Amino acid sequence: MKAFVFPGQGAQFVGMGKDLYENNPVAKEMFDKANEILGFNITELMFNGTDEDLRQTKVTQPAIFLHSVILAKTMGADFAPDMVAGHSLGEFSALVAAGALSFEDGLRLVSARAQAMQKACEKTPSTMAAVLALPDETVEQICSSVTEGVVVPANYNCPGQIVISGSIEGIDAACEKLLAAGAKRALKLKVGGAFHSPIMEPARTELADAIHHTQFFAPECPVYQNVDAKPQTDPEIIKQNLIAQLTAPVRWTQSVQNMIADGADAFTEVGPGAVLQGLVKKINKDVVTNGIQ
């Protein structure tokens, strides 16, 4: 069975989507429509901008979404998933690709999400850190033992790789304890703020309003969502999980394990980069992985 997976923030690169735009009329039409919906020329930033331009959350998230979704939409009969999943932002790409959301509504929600997250980041200085070579349970215990500020597990990426998220003081205190407990690394990331943590609560509230006013459909195949790592097809549950996602951890390890348990033996990453292919291989080396970008 084939699983198609969609990357999240951090996969962007200058020039992303340019070949598609220049060589595929359907892609060109979708990119031009995106410029219209967003009210700024995102294609110019994607194709000819700087790394700095692409690192702005309000640009990064729609850019990765557009690259991923337009790729899926131009694959024709080759896009035939038995199941889909996306990492954080990539969940929106997965939902549009699977028919649970229209392209236009998906882009509007991603833009609203990015702006809401940007505001939450500016309101509370915060960060994230990658933790390597410790069991999940140890990381969870240490995060819950920290009394300075806020710190929680944010991304369960693969066995031995968790990203934690929280206030500056919370992350600093946790990193010290994690290294003392034997982590190979506990390294702060260059991100705008504490994604997938309680610090994103103002963004969650804002996004909830936008999601409640958007029409969702039953997807053409199950979508394994970040919040519970389970296959979902009910539009109402999908909406609730999307809202919860902003302040809850991304259960990527569990999602991939569940997809494999349900029969997935080939994973195709659709969108920029190859991060998810690497994570899938670390979760289960026996599955086939490839990418389309």
Stockholm file with secondary structure:
# STOCKHOLM 1.0

chainA/1-293         MKAFVFPGQGAQFVGMGKDLYENNPVAKEMFDKANEILGFNITELMFNGTDEDLRQTKVTQPAIFLHSVILAKTMGADFAPDMVAGHSLGEFSALVAAGALSFEDGLRLVSARAQAMQKACEKTPSTMAAVLALPDETVEQICSSVTEGVVVPANYNCPGQIVISGSIEGIDAACEKLLAAGAKRALKLKVGGAFHSPIMEPARTELADAIHHTQFFAPECPVYQNVDAKPQTDPEIIKQNLIAQLTAPVRWTQSVQNMIADGADAFTEVGPGAVLQGLVKKINKDVVTNGIQ
#=GR chainA/1-293 SS CEEEEECCTTCCCTTTTHHHHHHCHHHHHHHHHHHHHHTSCHHHHHHHCCHHHHHSHHHHHHHHHHHHHHHHHTSGGGCCCSEEEESTTHHHHHHHHTTSSCHHHHHHHHHHHHHHHHHHHHHSCEEEEEEESSCHHHHHHHHHHCCSSCEEEEEEEETTEEEEEEEHHHHHHHHHHHHHTTCSEEEECCCSSCTTSGGGHHHHHHHHHHHHTSCCCCCSSCEECTTTCCEECCHHHHHHHHHHHTTSCBCHHHHHHHHHHTTCCEEEEESSSSHHHHHHHHHCTTSEEEEEC
#=GC SS_cons         CEEEEECCTTCCCTTTTHHHHHHCHHHHHHHHHHHHHHTSCHHHHHHHCCHHHHHSHHHHHHHHHHHHHHHHHTSGGGCCCSEEEESTTHHHHHHHHTTSSCHHHHHHHHHHHHHHHHHHHHHSCEEEEEEESSCHHHHHHHHHHCCSSCEEEEEEEETTEEEEEEEHHHHHHHHHHHHHTTCSEEEECCCSSCTTSGGGHHHHHHHHHHHHTSCCCCCSSCEECTTTCCEECCHHHHHHHHHHHTTSCBCHHHHHHHHHHTTCCEEEEESSSSHHHHHHHHHCTTSEEEEEC
//
